[in-house]
Amino acid sequence: MINKNYLKIAIISILIISVALIINKYNYNNINSLEINKKSIDNNNLNTIAMYVDGEPTDTMPGAGYEIDQESSYCYTTDPNQHENVTLSTDSEGNLVIGNLKKGSKCFFYFQKVKSPSEKTLGMLEKASEKNFEVEELTEVTKDETETTGKVYSYSENGGTTYVFRGAPTDNWAIFGKEGDNYIWWRIVRINSDGTLRMIYTGTSSSTTTPPTDSTATQTVNASAIAVTGIIYNTSYNHNTYVGYYYGLESSDYTQTHSNTNPSTIATAVETWYDGTNLSTHLDKLSGHTGWCNDRTVVPDTSYAGDGTGTSKTHYGARSRLTNDGGSKSPVKPSLTCSKNDLYTLSTDAGSGNGALDTPVGLISADEVALAGMLFNYTGEVTANYMHVGENYWTMSPSHFNGSDANALSVNYYGYIQIDCMNDRRGVRPVINVIPDDTFTGKGTYQDPYIFA
């Protein structure tokens, strides 16, 4: 039989050893990674000097919905002016995660509300341009759209927020990639709700400080903004299927009609242009899942009651939103909602789209042109707009099928949206979605554009 005194001594010995091991576990100089519960900060290696939420002092660390302000927060050991190389972040559950922390560190933590992806990108642009953009909420678009420098508009997009450049901004110039030996210049159309930057082709230049303009005094863009000239939208146009950027079969079934099997003439032209650039060497900064919308939503009315199949007379979404049965309309409410079948995304990065594309490039939608301040059939009233280049060019948006011809919406050289038959010849301004990070330079002006990659 085991002596009870010996058993007590053994248990006590084990407990003492265990306590010693626990103490020894925390007796080190550096912590590689420390996760602190969102409700409190309690660790013998860390002294919290102060915590702030939205600039106000607090005794309790906030939970989900807040994140650490990495620029303002800092830690030190002995000298407050000697900040340590401590990494600070917030996980998805609202816990503060600290890396490379030294024992006895003293920390100041600043917390802020979690920003949406588009808000974060807006902050990147503001930081680079060294200015704060004046942001105004937008609910509809009217024909009088001359805007002041530095103003952007917020607009609802699929439950998120997009930030739109409108009118004649002087701070949405960008350079990304090369076409031959020349730099490709772009204008930022908007910050997508996923934080990517939608940019439209604005020509090429051998210089990073001299854009392809016809007058640096007015900063307007001429026909050099057209990447491909004289392109018909589609060789065939006698069936509803041909309103597609990619199209399906000449069928009486909607799904077959508007499947994404065959590239249109203009889709092939855009892909060929892309292949002539070096953009494929920057795929890490090109989003293939943000997508480009070719809205084939059917909106029947009394005269065009078709269902989008065969040769039935059919009105499509953008025409109904942006025109008054083919006439001028103001105000309008553009839509950025797009069905999975009509949202063109990269085959290797489909996301919520159709995965029909082999290259991460597309066209602007007529709704985005309207958001930029250019409406349907308002001759001469919106020429002071970066969407106006003195040439006709296609949008990606179908208008209607009239029983014999497929039609799409385009931008007119006078400066408004119009309707063209798909066998008309128009220009092309390619559109890309760029994934920004904190490595880009420039201030967004035509003298000092944002430069990506």
N, C-alpha and C positions, 0 to 999 in steps of 0.2 A: 504494500500500500504506500502511495506517495505521501510524504509528510506535507501537511497543509501549510506549514511555515515556509518550506522550500517552494511550494507552489506560489504563495503570495510574493515571495522575493522574485521569482521568475517573471511574474506578470508585471510587477513594478519595474523591473529591469527593462522589459520590452517597451513599456510606456515611456520610460526615460529616453531610451534609444530613439523611439519614434518622434518624440518632441524635439530631440536634438537634430534629427534629420530634417524635420519641418523647418526649424530655425535656420539650419544650414542652407536649405533650399532657397530662402529669401535673402541670404547673406551674400549677395553678389553686387558688382559695381554697375553692370549694364543690364537692361531689360530689352530683349529683342522685340517683343510684342506684348502689349498689355491691353486687355479689354476691360473697360470699366462699365458696370451696370448703369443704365440710364437714370436710375433713381438716386444714386449716391456716388461719391468718390471716396474710397477708403482703402488706402494701401500705404504700408510703412515706408515705401520707397518714394512717395510723392507727397509734396506739400502744395495744396491748392491755395494760392494767395487770393485769387478772386475769380468769380464767374460772372459773366454778363449775358443776358438774353436780349437781343435787339437793342443793345446799347445800355440796358438797365441792369444794375447789380442784382444777383439772385443767390439764394442759398442752396438751391436744388437744380441739378442739371436737367434740362428739358429732354423729353423723349422723342418719339416719332414725330416727324413734321419739322424737326430742327436738325441742323448740321453744324459742325465746327467751322468757324471762319478761319481758314488755314493761314490767311495773310496776316490777320490781327493777333492770333493766339501765339504764345511762345512759352518756352521754359528756360530756366537757367539754374546754376548751382550756387555760385558765390557772387558773381558780378551781373547785375540786371542788364547791363549793356552788352554782355557777351552771351548771345542766345545760342542754345545748343542745336545741334542738327537733329532735332526731334521731328518725327513724322506724325501728323495728326490727321485723323479721318473719322467719319461717322459711318457705321454699317447700316444695313437696311432696316434694322430693328431699333435704331436710335441710340446704339451704344457708341461711346467714344473709344476709339482705338488709337493707342499711342505706341510708336515704335522708336527704338534707340534711346530709351530714357535712362538717365543715370540715377543712381541712388541718391536720395535727398534732394532731388530736383524741385524747384519751385516754379509753378506754372500759373499763367493767366489764360483763362479760357473764354473765348467770345463765341456765342452761338447765334445763328441767324436762321430764319425760316428757309426750308429747303427750296431752292430755285428750280424751276422747270428747265429742261434742256435748252429751250429757246431763250429763256432769261439768261442762262449762263453764257450762251453765245453772244447775246446782246452786250453782256458785260465785257466779253473779250474784245468786241469791236470798240466799245467805249474806252477801254483801257489802252488799246493800240492807237486810237485816234486822239486820245487825250481830251475827250469831251464827253459830256452827257447828252445823249439824244433826247430831244423832247418827244415823248410818246403820248399819242392821243388814240383813244379807242375809236374804232371804225365799225359802223353797223351797216352802212350803205354807201354807194358811190353816186355822186352827181356829176354833171358835165363840166362844172367849173373846178378844175383840179390843179391850179398853179400853186405849188407848195414852197415853203420857205426852207432855207438850208438847215439841215440837222434834224428835221422832223421825220419821225417814222410813225407808222400806225399799227396798232395791235388789232388782230382780227381772229375770230374763232375758227379753228380748224379741227374737225373730227374730235371734239372734246378737249383739244389743246389750244395753244395760242401761237399764231404766226406773227412776225413783225415785218411790215411791208414798207419798201421804199417807193415813194410816189412822186409824180410830177417831174421836176428837174433838179434832183438832188445833186450836190457836188461832192458827196462823201460816200459813194457806193462803187468806186472804181476798184478793180482788182486785176491782178495778173496771176495766171496759173497755166503752166505748161508752155509748150512751143509747137508752132506749126512751121516745119522746116527750121530755118535759123532764126525765126522771128518769135517774139513773145506773144502769147495769146492774151488779149485784153477782154475783160468781162465787166458787166455791171451786176451788182448784187440786187436781185429782185426782191428777195425776202429771206428771213430766217424761218425755216420750216419748224414745225412743232417738235420735231425730233432733234433740233439743234443744228442740223446741217444748213448750209448756205446754198440757196437756189441762185445760180448765176447764168446770165444770158450772154452769148457771144457778141463782142463789140469790135472785132477786127484784130489786126496784128500790127506790131511795130518792132523795129530792131532795138528800140530803146525802152528802158524801164521808167523813163521820166517824160517821154513824148508819146502820148496816146494817139491812136488813129482817128484824129478829129479833123473837121474842116475849118474849125476856128477855136483856138484856145481862149478867145475872149468870151465866147458864148458856151463853150464846152459841149456843143452839139456834135452828134456823130453822123457821118455821111454813109454812103453806100458801102464803104469798106466793112461795115458791121454785118454785111451779108456774107455768110461763109460759102454758100452754094447758090448760084443764080439760075433762074429759068428752069425750075424743076416743077413738073406736075405732081400733084399729090398721089395720084394713082393712074396707071395706064388704063385700067378698066374702071368704069364708073356707072354702069347700067343696072346696078343691083344694090340693095341695101348693105350687102356685105362689104362693099368697097368704101364705106365711111370709116373703116377700121385702119388704124396705124399698122396693125397686122390684121389680116382678114381671114374669113373661113370659106364656107361653101355657098354657092348660089342655091339656097335652100328655103323652104317654107317654115323651117324650124329655127327659132331665135338662137338657141344655143349653138347650132351648127353654123348659122349665118355669121354670128359674131364670135366664133372661136378665133384663136390667135395662131393660125397655122402658117400663113404666107405673109412675108414682109411687103408692105406697100412700096411704091416707087420712092416716096420720100424717106421712108425708114431705111431703105438701102442706101440712099444718098447720104443720110446722116451717119450711118455706120461706116461708109467709105471715107467720109471726111475724117471721122475719128481715127481710122486706121492710118491716115496721113499725118497724124500728130504724135507727140510723145506722151500723150496722156496715159497710155497703158503702163508706163513706167511709174505712175503715181497712183496705182490702184488702192494703196493703203489710205489715200485721202479722198477717194471717190466713193460715194454711197451708191450701192446698187439696189437697195431695198426701199429708199425713200420714194422713188417712182415718179412717173409722168402720167398725167391723166388724159385719156382719150374717151371722154364720157359718152357712152352710147345708150344712156337712159332714154327710153321712149316717153315722150310727152304728147299724147294725142289731143287734138282739138277737132272742131267740127269739119274743117276743110282738110286736115291732115290727120286722119283717124287711124293710120296704119300702125302695125305692131312691130315694125323694124325688120320684117322678113319680105322675101320676094321683091316685087316692084311696087309694094304698097306705099302710098304717100305718107311719109313719116317725119315728124319733128323730133329732134334730139335735144337733150337737156340745155346746153349752152344757148342755143337759139331762143328758147323760151325764157330763159333767165335774163338775157342781155338785150333782147329786141322786143318790140311790140309788133308781133307777127311780121317780122322783117322790116320794121320801121324803127325810128329813134325811140329810145326809152331812157328816162331818168326820173328818179333814181333807180338803181339796180342793186340787187343783192347777189354778188358772185358766190359760187359754191366751190369749196375745196374738198368736198366729199367725193370719193371715187370708189366704185365697186372693185372687188378683187379682180374680176375679169378684165376691167378697163384700166387698171393701174399697172402700167408697164414697168416691170422690175427686171433686174439681172437674173439670168437663169441660175447662177451660182449663189445668189443672195436674194431670193425671192421675197422673203418677209411676208407682208400681207398682200402682195401683188401677184401677177400672173406668171412671172418668171419667163417671159417670152424673149427677152433681149439677150444678145451676146455681148453688147457693149454698154457701159453705164452712161448713156447720153440719150437725150430725147428732145422734145420741143416744148415751148411755152404753151399754156392753155389760154383760151380766150378769157376765162374768168380771172386769171392772173394779170392779163393785160388790162382788164377793167379795174382791178384792184390798184394797179399802178397809175390809174387816172385817165385811161383812154377808153371812150365808150363807142357805141355803134352809130355810125353815120352822122357824127358831129364834125362836119368839114371845117378844117382850119382852126378849131378851138382848142386843140391839145397838142400842137406841134412842139411846144416847149415841154417835151416829155422824153425821157430816155428810151421809151419804147418806139419813138418816132425816129426813123433814120432816112427818110426821103426815098424809100423803096418799099415795094410790096413784099411781104413775107408771110409764110404760113404760120398758123397756130396748129395745135394738135387736135382742136375741138371740131367735131362734125356739126353741121348745121341741120341739114335735112336731105331727104330724098324726095324728088318731086314727081316721081312716077317713071322718069327716064334717066335722070342725072343725079349722081351723088354730089353733095355740096359741103364745103367746110368753111370755117371762119378764118379770115386772114387780117393782117394789119395793113392798112392802106398807106401809100406814100404821102398823102396829105395829113395823116395823123388821126385815123379813126379805125374802128373795126368794121369789116365789110364781109359779104358773102361771096364766095367764088365757087364755080364748078371745079371739080377735082382734076379736070384736064386743062385748067388754066395754068400758066407758068408763073410761079412766084419764087421768091428767095427763101433762104433757110438761115435762121439764127439758132444754132444748137444751144441746148441748156444742160447744165450739169449740176450735181449736188455735191458740194465739197464738205468734208468732215474737218472742222477747224480744230486747231490745238493752239497752244501758247507759243508756237514757234514762228508764226507769220509776222511779217514786218509791215511798216507803212501806216499811213493815217487815212487811207481811203479816198484821198483827193486825186485829181488827174495828174498833179505834179508829184504826188507821193502816194501811189496806190498801195492797197494791201497786196502783199506778195506771198503766195502760198507755194510751198514745195520749192 
